[in-house]
Amino acid sequence: MNGVIHNCTHSNEGDGNLGISENEMFLQIFKYTETLFSKIRPSKV
């Protein structure tokens, strides 16, 4: 989960954040998590 959260909330440009709100960060995390689950399709959660 650290990789998901980091990539959704920080840029790799060195400024530390993407300049987005906390609400937008959570939306990006949830969207990426849903994308992973749709690709992996786990049988048990």
Contact map, one row per residue, 1 for C-alpha under 8 A:
111110000000000000000000000000000000000000000
111111000000000000000000000000000000000000000
111111100000000000000000000000000000000000000
111111110000000000000000000010011000000000000
111111111000000000000000000010000000000000000
011111111100000000000000000000000000000000000
001111111110000000000000000000000000000000000
000111111100000000000000100110000000000000000
000011111110000011000000100000000000000000000
000001111111000111000000000000000000000000000
000000101111111111000000000000000000000000000
000000000111111100000000000000000000000000000
000000000011111100000000000000000000000000000
000000000011111100000000000000000000000000000
000000000011111111000000000000000000000000000
000000000111111111000000000000000000000000000
000000001110001111110000000000000000000000000
000000001110001111110000000000000000000000000
000000000000000011111000000000000000000000000
000000000000000011111101100000000000000000000
000000000000000000111111100000000000000000000
000000000000000000011111110000000000000000000
000000000000000000001111111000000000000000000
000000000000000000011111111100000000000000000
000000011000000000011111111110000000000000000
000000000000000000000111111111000000000000000
000000000000000000000011111111100000000000000
000000010000000000000001111111110000000000000
000110010000000000000000111111111000000000000
000000000000000000000000011111111100000000000
000000000000000000000000001111111110000000000
000100000000000000000000000111111111000000000
000100000000000000000000000011111111100000000
000000000000000000000000000001111111110000000
000000000000000000000000000000111111111000000
000000000000000000000000000000011111111100000
000000000000000000000000000000001111111111000
000000000000000000000000000000000111111110000
000000000000000000000000000000000011111110000
000000000000000000000000000000000001111111000
000000000000000000000000000000000000111111100
000000000000000000000000000000000000100111111
000000000000000000000000000000000000000011111
000000000000000000000000000000000000000001111
000000000000000000000000000000000000000001111
